[in-house]
């Protein structure tokens, strides 16, 4: 077999570079987390608009009062737990400020893991691997790990709509992460 410059370039492109895969995955994970957050914000606004349309004025006042007495989400609880392990106690406001840091850090790191796995496995990626990644992350993180760590209630305690919201969010994350990872990886 004769190696021409074109054949050599094709051969080099097929080599696996875990560092490049991880870097592309980290960037994809960060962008995927941003897209997921925007999707969640849009979903929440749409859900709130439907609730407001279907409720009377008294219920709106009640919802406003409940919003003021905001409970801690999983990322806030995780931030608090990490701080306690470091010997610090966080206020509700500090947890609220650090919750997004936990969310974006986790999403970015999971993208890095995904990029490394895709690279090591020699998979070219695409729509289906992105969907599988998002669905797997939903199942393992949201449905198993988060409740097991005490950051949320048991999955059976949440309505089906919460699970559908979580799954849809993670599918958006997985596809977005894959699209960006693939683009960055081909640029590298």
Long-range contacts (C-beta under 8 A, 24 or more apart in sequence): 16-119, 16-120, 16-122, 17-119, 17-188, 18-116, 18-119, 18-120, 20-119, 20-185, 20-188, 21-115, 21-116, 21-118, 21-119, 21-120, 21-185, 22-112, 22-113, 22-115, 22-116, 22-119, 23-112, 23-115, 23-184, 23-188, 24-115, 24-119, 24-180, 24-181, 24-182, 24-184, 24-185, 24-188, 25-111, 25-112, 25-113, 25-114, 25-115, 25-116, 25-118, 25-119, 25-177, 25-181, 26-108, 26-109, 26-111, 26-112, 26-115, 27-111, 27-180, 27-181, 27-184, 28-111, 28-114, 28-115, 28-176, 28-177, 28-178, 28-179, 28-180, 28-181, 28-182, 28-184, 29-107, 29-108, 29-109, 29-110, 29-111, 29-112, 29-114, 29-115, 29-177, 29-181, 30-104, 30-107, 30-108, 30-111, 31-176, 31-177, 31-180, 32-107, 32-111, 32-172, 32-173, 32-174, 32-176, 32-177, 32-178, 32-180, 33-103, 33-104, 33-106, 33-107, 33-108, 33-111, 33-173, 34-104, 35-172, 35-173, 35-176, 36-107, 36-169, 36-170, 36-172, 36-173, 36-176, 37-103, 39-168, 39-169, 39-172, 40-165, 40-169, 43-165, 43-168, 43-169, 70-96, 73-99, 74-146, 74-151, 74-152, 75-99, 75-100, 75-102, 75-103, 75-106, 76-102, 77-150, 77-151, 77-152, 78-102, 78-149, 78-151, 81-149, 81-151, 106-141, 107-173, 107-177, 110-137, 110-141, 111-177, 111-181, 114-177, 114-178, 114-181, 115-181, 115-185, 118-181, 119-185, 125-178, 125-181, 125-182, 125-185, 126-178, 126-182, 127-175, 127-178, 129-178, 130-174, 130-175, 130-176, 130-177, 130-178, 130-179, 131-171, 131-174, 131-175, 132-174, 133-174, 133-177, 133-178, 134-170, 134-171, 134-172, 134-173, 134-174, 134-175, 134-177, 135-167, 135-170, 135-171, 135-174, 137-170, 137-173, 137-174, 138-166, 138-167, 138-169, 138-170, 138-171, 142-166, 142-170
